[in-house]
Amino acid sequence: MLGRRELLSAAGAGMSLAVTRAALGQEIMHTPSREGPFPRGLPSPEWVRFPEPNVRALDPRFNKYMVGNTYIERLWTGAMWMEGPVWFGDVGMLIFSDIPNNRLMKYDEHSGQVSVLREPSGYSNGNTRDRQGRLVSCLQDGRAIARTEHDGKVTLVAAEFEGKKLNGPNDVVVKSDDTIWFSDPGYGLGSYYESDHQTGEELPRSVYRFDPKAGKLDLVSKDQTRPNGLAFSPDEKKLYICDTGITDGPDKPSDISVYDVGEDGKLSNRQTLFDLKKQVPQMEQMALNRPRNQAASAGGTPPGGARGEGSGGTSAAGQAEGPEAGFFKYGIADGIRVDADGNLWAGTGWGGPVIDGVTVIAPDGAPIGRIFMPEVVANVAFGGVKRNRLFMAGSTSLYAVYVNVAGAGIA
């Protein structure tokens, strides 16, 4: 397993993608916010009003997952765009990516400190861990899947398919048979902000499966316009794939598909589990009607559909403007994780307060819960001692809230 000694031993590796002593020394202090990310409307920020008003049930099935005497914490802020949280329970550490800053970060649950783990990181995006406790990362600029070994060295697991470069892996999960599954939508290509401006997409945007025992890389799905977040069901018999194709235009999809996973690793029986174009308009009224935190001095916050201070979102819910109107109207589901009961916890956003935050989706595709956030949430991860602490990568800030269910799997 990845322990503190193994992490620290990487300091001497001397590789551009390995941990450096200087990076490990860059401690970024934070003060846990009892006020949380939202104005509580209370006389003192040290006061907390339970239950947390921004965790809401859309369906009675979600009630049992809500913890009445907890609140959303902003653990740290200082990223430019955060993705890929993954929990290492053996050392009480969350690792995540700050893509534009080209660095991997780590949050130590014991000390509450955030520090740089690796810089530069190859513009790493999604991260996970394998069954041997090694960090597996999507290198957006490196256009490869990389694994950090126990001695700190970095191994490129997959960089080409049929002799052509990958576009830029985005999210990755590891199955119990050690196979590595990842999406390759090519979001880093041509970007000055999230890569070194590499160009030249050589492959269709696809989902791949790498078998380390056979040393073979297989294409398992090319159904998506922009394949993004991935997650297995608790029994690993189903694979969920997010499609964020709507970023290419309003006529493109913004949904989550589910597939049956065969023993041979092949996917079949594709079905659309959750279509944001259909579900977000229905959820808008729920957002408008939800209880709001009332500002103590300003006489209240704007209605749920209006864009007010702290409400998050790029544009008001339902607002259509420019060529990206569909993107800002419906938003996307970016990264997903599954709990022990099989529910999907999706980082969602870009559609305003209606969708910014986390959307919880039952195995039958119904939205059952929402965590409303002031920032777009790209990805989530279950962690903590009991794996019931939901970490949320909220654009520039790291948030967390306790829930009454544990995450499935190891990452």
Order of alpha helices (4+ residues) and beta strands (2+ residues): alpha-alpha-beta-beta-beta-beta-beta-beta-beta-beta-beta-beta-beta-beta-beta-beta-beta-beta-beta-beta-beta-beta-beta-alpha-alpha-beta-beta-beta-beta-beta-beta-beta
